[in-house]
Amino acid sequence: MTTGSRGHTRSLRRRIVHHGLVSLPPAVDPAVSARMSNTRGRDTSPEMAVRRALHRMGLRYRVNYRPVPGVRRTADIVFTKQRIAILIDGCFWHGCPDHYRPATGGRSQFWAEKIEGNQRRDHESSEAFSSAGWLVLRFWEHEDPVTVADHISSAVHEAARRTTCPASGSPRT
């Protein structure tokens, strides 16, 4: 329910709730709302650290790219020639088994459903990419960026090796 101005959004929210058109979660503290709206969807610190490490290794890639035409899902880092899609998931937003702690309080059900929906969408994205012939690599934001970059580099080099002829080094036809 995003609109041009915040005032219009609040007014629309009041009308919808007043007329009982939809059940919305209770209003959020303005400080919490501001913090959540400033959460980045791309170019996060973990992504940037991995991208810097990959760049230092001499690897070049696309960023926030849709690997499969017609599928409205993006990968954080993509190697198009090797058909490798990398996703770096945030521990909170994607329900990391090591760090995610369910919310408590009045909005706990909202957050449980939100994280569950994110995980379902993650699975659907991985399936869509895989079924289109892409190798999908997922990492958590808490993983060491250099270790992640090493793993990605190995996958990229292995994929490049598979797509070239052993004798001449030229692409297979």
Buried (B, 14 or more C-beta within 10 A) or exposed (E): EEEEEEEEEEEEBEEBEEEEEEEEEEEBEEEEEEEEEEEEEEEBEBBBBBBEBBEEBEBEBBBEBBBBEEBEBBBBBBBEEBBBBBBBBBBBBBBBEEEBEEBEEEBEEBBEEBBEEBBEEBEEBBEBBEEBEBBBBBBBBEBEBBEBBBBBBEBBEEBEEEEEEEEEEEEEE
